[in-house]
Structure formats: structure tokens, C-alpha cells
């Protein structure tokens, strides 16, 4: 999670949009 801040930020963004 700490190593992949880009994908981690994208996951929550996609979940909120859905």
C-alpha cells in the first residue's frame, strides 16, 4: 500500500465514482 500510492489513490476514486 505504501509502495504503490498511485494505484491506492485510484482505487478509492473509482469506488466513490461507482
HUWOFEN-V73511 format. One record per pair of residues at least 6 apart in sequence whose C-alpha atoms are under 7 Angstrom apart, sorted by sequence separation. I is the first residue (numbers start at 1). J is the second residue. D is the distance in Angstrom with one decimal. If there is no record, write none. Layout:
i->I j->J d->D
i->I j->J d->D
This chain:
i->1 j->8 d->6.4
